[in-house]
């Protein structure tokens, strides 16, 4: 069976997706938060790492970006929920369609949990932590491929959520039926936008618990 390339334009064309603007209602609802600041404990951690972000982020390799910045962001996002929501790394996902197959290894997957350590129903993907868009493969295409595979496997008509990181730029995205929307970038070197990333991920947890879980 033909493997569908995990490239943005290929996926948009193959699945006949409608590319919406960042003003789509589903995406904007996710990005809008009632609070704009973090709690004191989170601020203490952020202030420890912020001095290094501006001066060092452009020189970090992929693994250094993960460990020095993305790992703290995920911890501060508090996505895990005992026996309900798990955060998984380097997990494969694949799905077969009538005219092709998607197969991708996800950098980060948030899903319901089967047993202790097995992902079950995926809700969110973060893809391709990398230094620049020219490296390896297209991070947005990788993320969208994982979302499309999950949409097919879940088969429940519910929205899929995602994000991808290109150096100091963080993007959020949603796949709602045939509608795909991506946000403008948030700069991780800007204190206000860094906090917005964390708050948006915290809101994702509430969306999962309230709207996505069966």
Secondary structure, DSSP 8 states (H G I E B T S, - for coil): --B----HHHHHHHTT-EEE-TT-HHHHHHH--S--S--HHHHHHHHHHHHHHHHHGGG--HHHHIIIIIHHHHHHHT--BTTTEEEEEEEEEEEEETTEEEEEEEEEEEEEEETTTEEEEEEEEEEEEES-TTSSS-HHHHHHHHHHHHHHHH-S---EEEEEEETTEEEEEEEETTEEEE---EETTSHHHHHHHHHHHHHHHHHIIIII--
